[in-house]
Every structure is written in C-alpha cells, then in structure tokens.
Amino acid sequence: MNDVFLAVIAVAVAVMAIIQVAAVIVAMRAARRVGDVVTKFEDDVRPIVAHLKSMSADAARTASIASVQAQRAEQLIGDLTQRVTDTVAAVEATIVAPARDAYAVVQGLMAALAAFRQPPPAPARHAGASEEEDSLFIG
C-alpha cells in the first residue's frame, strides 16, 4: 500500500510540475505579446511626439517673433507720441504764443477805443433832486 501512495504522490508531483511548466510558457507568451504591443505602441506614438516637439518649437519661435514685434510697436508708438508732443510744443511756441500776444494787443486797443467813444459823464445832480426822488419812492 505504501507503494500505491508513493505512486499517487509521484503522479501528483509530475502533474504539478507539468502545470507549472505550462504556466511559465503561457506567462512567457503573454509577456512577449505585451512586449510586441508596447513596441508597436511606441512606434505609433514616436512620430506623434516628434510632430508635437516640432509644433512646440514653431510655437516658441512664433511667440518670440510676436514679442519682438510688440516691443517694436511699443517703441514706435512711444517715438510717435514724443514727436507729436514736440511738434505741438513747437507750433504753440511759433504760432499760438505770438497770436495770443497779438490778440491781447488788439483787445487793449479795442478797450482804449471804447473808452474814448463813451459819452462824457453826466453832470452831478444837486442834493435837492435826490430828495425828490426819495419822496417818489414807494416802499
């Protein structure tokens, strides 16, 4: 009977060894398939990543160019503003200030002429007339 038990144990160990070898083979095949899928995925993704890197470089270059253009525009606007301010100051100094002075002279002459054209002041009334006007006041 001991021989039977030993035979059963030997068969069971052999079956377990066969199952373990089969499991290792299946695991190796699965690992190979996963490796193949990962390799295929990397091959598919590699051009996309390269294209994204190229687009990123183009975007960085475009942003750099836009920044330089914005700085140039800001400088141009600053220069234009300064030139307009200088031109207005020059026009004011050349034309407006003398015109203002000439206008003041003309106003002074008109005031002098108006003073000469005014009728002479009326003779002063005597005190009696003032009392008559007071008596006519109703208040």
C-alpha positions, 0 to 999 in steps of 0.5 A: 500500500505504501507503494500505491501512495508513493505512486499517487504522490509521484503522479501528483508531483509530475502533474504539478510540475507539468502545470507549472511548466505550462504556466511559465510558457503561457506567462512567457507568451503573454509577456512577449505579446505585451512586449510586441504591443508596447513596441508597436505602441511606441512606434505609433506614438514616436512620430506623434511626439516628434510632430508635437516637439516640432509644433512646440518649437514653431510655437516658441519661435512664433511667440518670440517673433510676436514679442519682438514685434510688440516691443517694436510697436511699443517703441514706435508708438512711444517715438510717435507720441514724443514727436507729436508732443514736440511738434505741438510744443513747437507750433504753440511756441511759433504760432499760438504764443505770438497770436495770443500776444497779438490778440491781447494787443488788439483787445487793449486797443479795442478797450482804449477805443471804447473808452474814448467813444463813451459819452462824457459823464453826466453832470452831478445832480444837486442834493435837492433832486435826490430828495425828490426822488426819495419822496417818489419812492414807494416802499 
